Amino acid sequence: MKKVKKMPSLAFASLFKRNKGQNTVKEKRRRSHQINMLEGPLVKKILLFTLPLAGSSILQQLFNSTDVAVVGRFSSSQALAAVGSNAPLINMLVLLFTGLSVGANVLIARYIGQNDRKKVSEAVHTVITLSLICGFLLLILGQVIAAPLLRLMNTPDDVIDLAATYLRIYFMGMPFVMLYNFGSAILRSVGDTSRPLYCLVISGIVNVLLNLFFVIVCDMSVAGVGIATVIADGISAGLVMMFLIRNEDESIRVNPKKLSFKKEHLIMILKIGAPAGIQGMVFSISNVFIQTAINGFGSQAVAGSSAELNFEYITYYIVSAFSQAAVTFTSQNYGALQFDRCKKVFRLCMLFSCIFTGCVSVIFMLGSGFFITFFTTDPTVIKYAIIRMAIVMLLELMTGSYEISGGALRGIGHSLLPAILTIFGSVVFRIIWLFTVFKAFHTYDMLLMVYPVSWIITGTSVLIAYFIIRKREFKKVSAAFEI
């Protein structure tokens, strides 16, 4: 092996150190819930990683959907609109910070691929410290900006007070949300996607029971579902932290006394995660603009769109799970210099994403009339929901074109470019659409058409970027290490 003067990217100087005599690639994982991503058939391992992860997100969404369903069936359409209309705003703020968990996932997985257990442990404690700070920042921010932002979004007058109440309560649980998301990212870095699922099963059942109790028995409407959500978030965060504190693997075990920032790890997490977080936040900003436009069609349109979003999120979470698989599997194999395996990871994640997302979307569309009645029996609200299903949810599989390729790019250390391309294709374009096409053809249907059109533009650009950068990066590292 020739001596390398300068490593190509992402602090290779530390990430590609190899200790002689250590058989890191061949080492068996000590726990059955961990996945060896560096050797063996990929199909089964990707599915074992992804399906529990998708199940976790879907289960979380199903339990969150009880907030909408309970107030929609047992309170009022205004309460349904109040809870549902907050989704884009909540996502905008939360995604800014949870995007950082992508950086945590990539960094820890890369260190695992290098068997640098000391740095894995340091990174884990940096991640947990960061999650707590982010959570409390969001808690404070949510109390201050709730009402002003809802007014800026043109929230209907008969909904805004209820919406502000729900939003303020929801943000009280942000420290729990951040702990769960960052803690789950740590577990995902070693292939453990099952235990976060167990956490959500328990907390979700509590959420459903408390929703029914607070709304039906206590007649607390949106305040009741908000309080139930905060309690459930606290349970899921507590369980994830218990798994981390008691973990048998010392490298990812959390010791509260060691919580601190390590500068080198924090910089790496921010370098990879900040673009993903900014992308998610800015992405949600465009959805806030779209939600504002939907608000202009009245509370029934808001309620219908809010009800449909529950199914839309489920299909998207399937795509997102395979994107996370692309990030984690690519990170470990890239760290181990297994480039052919990285390419296969991309192909399999893209294929599975299209198949699973497409099948679920078709099922929801075929049973749309039945599924929407879980949330409302108002025929006008149902009509708006089904229109959105046909235009947006049915084509959700197209999002994999930029989510999977963007995840693979982040796995090899390139996070900024997919963020820029996604912001342009899915944010800038959508805002232009609102002020041009939608302004000229002011209909609910034309407003929603912005989604599939933007997916085509974004997916094409990120895919092209992925193939160009992958070829260049693999060639550069191969030359450096004479592979």
N, C-alpha and C positions, 0 to 999 in steps of 0.2 A: 504494500500500500504506500502510495507516495505521500509525502508531507503536504498538508494543505495550508496555504498561507492565509486564506480568508474564506470563512464558511459562507455559503450562499445566502441563507435567510434564517430568520427567527432564532437568533442566538444559537446557531449550530455548535458554537464553541463549547457550550455547556450541555446541549441536548444530545450530542453525538459522542460524548465521552464513553468509552467502554472499558470496564474493568476486566483484566485478563483472568481467566479461570472461571468466570461466571457464565453459566449457560442460561442467559436470561430468556432467549426465545423458546427454549425447550422446557423451561420450568413449568411444572403443573400448578394450577391455581389451587390454593389450599381450601377453598370453600366451594361447595357445589353451586352456589348462586353466582359465582364469578365465571366469566367466559374467557377462554384463551382465544384471543382474536388473531394471534400471530401464526397459527398453524392449523391444519385440518380443513375440512369442507366448510365453505362459507354460508351456503344456503341455510342450513339448519341453525347456525349460530346467529346469523342476521335476524332470522325469524324469532329465535329465542330471546334475542335482545329487544327486537322491535315490538312484538305483539304485547308483552307486558307494559312496555312504555306507552304504546298507543292505547292499551286498555286503561292505563292510569289516567291519561289525559281525557279519554272519553268518559271514564267513570267520574272524573272530577267535573266534567261538563254536565253529565247527567244529574249529578247531585246539585250543581249550581242551577241547573234547569228547574229544579224543584222550587227555587226562589220565584222564578217566572210562573211556573205552573200553579203553585199554591195561591199566589196573589191573583192570578188570572182567573182561576176557578172559584176561589173563596173570598175574593175581595172585589176588585173592579177592573175594567179595562184601563182606567187611568193608572191604577197601581201597577198593572202589567207593563204599561208603557213607561212608567217611572223607573222600574227596575231594569227593563230591557234597554232603554235609551242611554243608560250609563255605560254600557259595554264598550263602545269605542273609546270613551274618555278614560275609563279604567285601564283598558289595554294600552293606551298611549303612554300613560305614566309607568305602568308596571313593566312594560316591555323594554323601556329604557334601561332599567336596572337588571331585569332577568336576562337581558342579552349578554350581560357580563358573565353569566353562568356558562355561556358558550365558551368564553375564554378560559374559564376555570376547567371545564371539561377537556378542552384541547390540551392545555398545559399539563394537567395531571396525567392524562392518557399518554402524552409524549414522554414524560418522566418514567411512567410505568414501562413503556416500550424500551427504555434505556436501563431499567432496573436501578434507577437512582432513588433509593428508598428515602434517603434523608431529605432530598428536595421534594419528594411526594408529600411527606409529612409537613414540611414548611409551607408548601402551597396549600394544603388542606386547611391549615389554621389561618392562613391569610384569607382564604375564601370565606370561612365562617365569620371572621371579623368583618369583612366587607359586607356580608349579607346583613348583619345586624345594623351597621351604619346606614345602609341603603333603606332598610325597613323603617327605621325611625325617621329618616328624612321624608319618606313617602307619607308616613303617618301625619307629620306636621303639615306637609304640603297639601294633603287632601283636605284638611280642615279649612285651610285658608282659601283655596281656589274653587271649592265645590260650586257654590252658588254663582260666582261670576262667570265661570266657564259654561255652566248650563244656560245662562242667559245669552252668552255669545253664540251658543249652538241653536238659538231660536227654539228652545224647548217650549212646547205649548203651555199656556198659562194654567190649564187645569191639571198639569203634570209636574211643573217645576218644583213646587214645595216638597212633594213626595220624593222626587228624584234627588233633591239636595239632601234630604234626611237619610236616604239610603246610601248615598255616596259618602257622606261623613262617617257613618257607622262602618261601612265597608273598609275605609282606609284606617280605621282603628286596628285592623288585623294585619296591616302590612308587614310588621316585623315577623309575624308567623309565616306569611306568604313567602317572604324572601328567604327565611331559614329553610323552609321546605324545598324551594326551588334550587337554591345553592347546594343544600345537603343532598338532594337527589342527583345533581350534576356530579358530585363527588362519587356517589355510588355507581352512576352510569359509567364513569371513567374506568371502572374495573369490570364492567359488563353486568352489574347488578341492577336490573330494572324491575325485579319482582318485589323487593321489599318496599319501594315507594308505592307500589300497587296495594300492598297490604295496608299501608298507612291510610290510603285514600278510601279503601273499603270501610274501615272502622270510622274514620272521620265523616265519611259521606253518609253512613247510616245515621250517625248522630245528627247531621245536618238536616236530613229528611224528617226525622222525628221532631226535632226542635222547630222546624218550619211549620209543621202541622199544629204543634202545640201553641206556638206564639200567635199564629194567624187565626186558627179556628177556635181555639179555647180562649186565648187572651185577647183576640181581636186587635192585634198590634199592626196588621197590614205590613207595609214595607219596612218599618222599624223592626218588626219581628224577624223577617227573613234576613235582614242585615245582621242582627245580633246572633242568629243561628249560624250564619256564615263565619263570623269572627270566631265563635267558639270552636267550630269544626276546623278552621285553619289552625287554631292553637293546638288541637289534638294531633293533626297531621305533622306539624312542625316538631312537636314534642316526641313523637314516635320516631321520626327520622333522626333526630339528635340522639335518641336512645340507641339506635342502631350504630351510629357513628361513635358514640362514646364507649360502647361495649364491643366494638368491632374486634374480631380476632386478628385481623391484619393490622399490625402496628403502624404500617406506613399511612393508612387512612383513618386510624383511630384518632378521635378528637379528645384532647385534654384541655378543659376550660382554662387551666392555668397557663397554657401556652398560646392562647389567642393573641395574635399580634400581626403586624404587617411586616413582611419581608420585601424590601424594595424591589429586588430583581423579579420576584414572582408577581408582585402587584403590577409592575410595568408590563410584563408579558400578558397578564390577564386583561389589562386595559387595552393593550395593543390589538389583541384579537377580539375581545368582547365588546369594547366600546363601539366599534363600527356596527357590530350586530345589534347592540342596544339602540344606537341612534337610528339605524335602519328600521328597527321595530317601532320606535317612537314616531319617527317621521311617517312611516307607513300608516300608523294609526291616525296621524293627523289628517291624512287624506280621507280616512274613513269617518273622521269627525266632520269634515266638510260634507261628505255624502250623507251622514246622519242628519246634519243640519238641513240639507235639501229634502230628505225624507220627512223631517219634522214639518216642513211646509205643506205637506199633503194632509196633515191633521193627525189626531191621536190614534185613529183606527189604522192608518198606514204605519205609524210608529209601532203600534202593538203587533200588527201582522209581520212586519220586518223583524221585530224583536223575537217573536215566536219562532220564525223560520231560522234565525241565526243559531238557535240551539242545534239544529241538524247540520247547518253549514259548518259550525265549529267541529262537529264530530268528524266530518269528512276531511276537514283540514288537519285535524290532529293525527290522522293516519299518515298524511304526507309529512307532517312535522316529525313523526316518530322515525320514519325512514331517513329523514334529513339528519336527525340526531345520530342514527346508526352510521350514516355516511361520515359524519364528523368524527365519531369515536373510533370506528374501525380504521378509517384513513389515518387518523392521528397516530395510533399505535403502530400500524404497519409502515407508515412513513418514517417514524422514529427508528424502526428496525430495518429501513432501507429495502422494503419489499414492495417495489413499485408495481409489478404485475398484479399483485394482490390488491393494491389500491385501486387499480383500474377495474378489477372484477367487482370490488365492493360498489363502485359507482354504478356499474351496469345492473347489478342485482337490485340495488336500492331503487333505481329508477323504474325497473320493470315491476317490482313488487308494489311500489307506490301507485303506479297507474292501475294495476289489476285490482288491488284491494279498495282503493278510493273509488274507482269506477263502479265496482259491484255494490258498495254501500250506497252510493249516490242513486243508483238505479232503484234499489230497494225502497229508499225514502221517497223517491219521486212516484213510483207506482202506488205506494200507500199514502200519498200526501194527505188526502182527505181524512184518513184515519189518524195519522200521526199528529196533525195540527190540532185535532180536537182534544189532545191532552192538555193544551194550553188555553184554548178558548172555544166557545161555541158561537161566537158572533160571526155571521156569514160574511160580512164585509171584511173583517179582520182576517178570516180564513182566505178570502180571495187575494188579498195583498200578500199573504204568506206563500201561497201556491205560485203566484207570479214570480216571486223572488227565487223560489226553489227551482223553477224551470230555467231561469236565466243564469243564476249564479251557482247554486249548489250542484246542479247536474254536470257542470263543467269544472268543478273544483279540482279534478285530477290534473288539469293543466298547470296548477301551481307547482307541481313537482318539477317542472322544467327548470325553474330557478331555485327552488328550495333544496333539491338534491344536489344540483351542481354547485350552488353556493355553499352548502355544507361540506362538500368534498374540497372546495377551495379553502375553506377555513381549516380543514383537517391538515392541509399542507402549509398552513401559515399565512394564507392570503385572505384577509377579512375585509379590507377596505374597498377593493374593487367591486365585489358582488354587492356590497352595501350601496355604493354609488350608483351602480347600474339599476338596482332595485328601486332606489329612491327616485331616479329619473323615470323609469318605466311605470312604476306603480303609484308614485306620488305626484310628481310634476305633471305627468300626462293626465292623471285623473282630475287634477285641479283645472288644467286647460280644458278638458272635456266639459266640466261643469259650467265654465264660463263661455263655451262656444256651442258645442253640439246640444247639450242639455238646455241651454238658454234658448236655442232656436226651436228645439222640439221638446217642450216642457211637459213630459209625461213620466210616470213612474217607471215604465218599461225602459225608456231611453236612458233614464238615470242609471238603472242597474246594468245596462249594457257596457258601462265603463269597465266593469270587472273583467269579463272575458277578453275584451280588446287589450286591456293593459297587461293581462297575463301573457298574451301572445308576444307583445313587444318585449316585456321583461325576460321571459323565458328564452327567447331567441338570443338576446344580448348576453345573458349570463352563461348560457351553454357555449357560445362561441368563445367567451373569455376563459371558461374552464378548460377547453381543449387546447387553446393556445398556451395558457400558463402551465398546464400539466406537462405538456411536451417540453417546454423550456426548462421547467424546474427539475423534472426527472433527469433530463440530459445533463444539466449543470451538476447535480449532486452525484450522478453516476460517474461523471468525469473526475470529480473531486476525490471520490473514494475508489476509483478504478473498478467499478462494478461491471 
